[in-house]
Amino acid sequence: MSRFDSWVVNGLLPDIAYLTEKLPEVVHPWVGMHEGVYCVYFKHEKAHLPLEVFFRRLAKREPKLGVRARRKNGETTSITFNRHERVTLSPRLQQVLAELAR
C-alpha cells in the first residue's frame, strides 16, 4: 500500500485539475489498479506508473509528462503537465511535490 492510496477518490486524483482545450471541461487524472497498485497511465511510455513514481516525476517537472483522464461523457483525454496554465494542483499536493523535489 502506497502513502498516496488515500488520495484516490472514485478512480480519480482530485488534487490535480486540468482544463481541457476543446469543449472546456475540468478533468482529473484517471487512476486504476495494475498488479495490485494504484497507477496512472503514462501516455508517452504507454505504461502504468504507480502513484509514488508519478508524483516523483511530477515533482521533478519531467518534460512530456502526460497521463490519461476521463471526460464526463466517458471519453478519454490527455493531461499534459507542460501546459502549466491549464493545470491546477491542490495546496497539499504542492507541499508534497516540494518535499519530493528535494
C-alpha positions as CSV (number, residue, x, y, z in Angstrom):
1,M,0.0,0.0,0.0
2,S,1.3,3.4,-1.0
3,R,1.1,6.5,1.1
4,F,-0.9,8.0,-1.8
5,D,-3.6,5.4,-2.0
6,S,-6.0,7.6,0.1
7,W,-5.6,10.4,-2.5
8,V,-7.7,8.3,-5.0
9,V,-11.4,9.2,-5.0
10,N,-13.7,7.3,-7.2
11,G,-10.8,6.3,-9.5
12,L,-9.6,9.9,-9.9
13,L,-6.9,12.2,-8.4
14,P,-9.0,15.3,-7.5
15,D,-5.8,17.1,-6.2
16,I,-5.0,17.6,-9.9
17,A,-7.4,19.6,-12.1
18,Y,-6.9,20.2,-15.8
19,L,-8.9,22.4,-18.0
20,T,-9.3,20.8,-21.4
21,E,-9.0,22.8,-24.6
22,K,-11.7,21.5,-26.9
23,L,-15.1,21.7,-25.2
24,P,-13.6,23.2,-22.0
25,E,-14.1,20.9,-19.0
26,V,-12.2,20.3,-15.8
27,V,-10.9,16.7,-15.7
28,H,-8.7,14.8,-13.2
29,P,-6.2,12.0,-13.8
30,W,-7.8,8.6,-14.1
31,V,-6.3,6.0,-11.7
32,G,-6.7,2.3,-12.0
33,M,-5.3,-0.8,-10.3
34,H,-2.4,-2.5,-12.0
35,E,-0.9,-5.5,-10.4
36,G,-2.5,-4.5,-7.1
37,V,-1.1,-1.0,-7.1
38,Y,-2.9,2.3,-7.9
39,C,-1.4,3.6,-11.1
40,V,-1.9,6.4,-13.7
41,Y,-1.5,5.6,-17.4
42,F,1.6,7.4,-18.8
43,K,0.7,8.1,-22.4
44,H,4.2,8.7,-23.8
45,E,5.7,5.4,-22.5
46,K,2.4,3.5,-22.8
47,A,2.9,2.2,-19.3
48,H,1.2,2.2,-15.9
49,L,3.0,4.3,-13.4
50,P,2.5,3.7,-9.6
51,L,1.3,6.9,-7.9
52,E,4.5,7.2,-5.9
53,V,6.6,7.1,-9.2
54,F,4.2,9.5,-10.9
55,F,4.4,12.1,-8.1
56,R,8.2,11.9,-8.0
57,R,8.4,12.5,-11.8
58,L,5.8,15.4,-11.5
59,A,7.9,16.9,-8.6
60,K,10.9,16.9,-10.9
61,R,8.9,18.6,-13.6
62,E,9.8,15.9,-16.1
63,P,9.3,17.0,-19.7
64,K,6.5,15.4,-21.7
65,L,4.8,14.1,-18.6
66,G,1.2,13.3,-19.5
67,V,-1.5,11.0,-18.2
68,R,-5.0,9.8,-19.1
69,A,-8.2,11.4,-17.8
70,R,-11.9,10.7,-18.5
71,R,-14.4,13.3,-19.6
72,K,-17.9,13.4,-18.2
73,N,-19.1,11.7,-21.4
74,G,-16.8,8.8,-20.8
75,E,-14.2,9.6,-23.5
76,T,-10.5,9.6,-22.6
77,T,-8.4,12.6,-22.9
78,S,-4.8,13.5,-22.0
79,I,-3.5,15.8,-19.3
80,T,-0.1,17.3,-20.3
81,F,1.8,18.9,-17.5
82,N,3.9,21.1,-19.7
83,R,0.7,23.1,-20.2
84,H,1.1,24.9,-16.8
85,E,-1.7,27.4,-17.5
86,R,-4.2,24.5,-17.7
87,V,-3.1,22.6,-14.6
88,T,-4.2,23.4,-11.0
89,L,-2.6,21.5,-8.1
90,S,-4.1,21.4,-4.6
91,P,-2.1,23.0,-1.8
92,R,-1.5,19.7,-0.1
93,L,-0.1,18.2,-3.4
94,Q,2.1,21.3,-4.0
95,Q,3.5,20.7,-0.5
96,V,4.2,17.0,-1.2
97,L,5.8,17.8,-4.5
98,A,8.1,20.4,-2.9
99,E,9.2,17.7,-0.5
100,L,9.8,15.1,-3.2
101,A,11.7,17.6,-5.4
102,R,14.4,17.9,-2.7
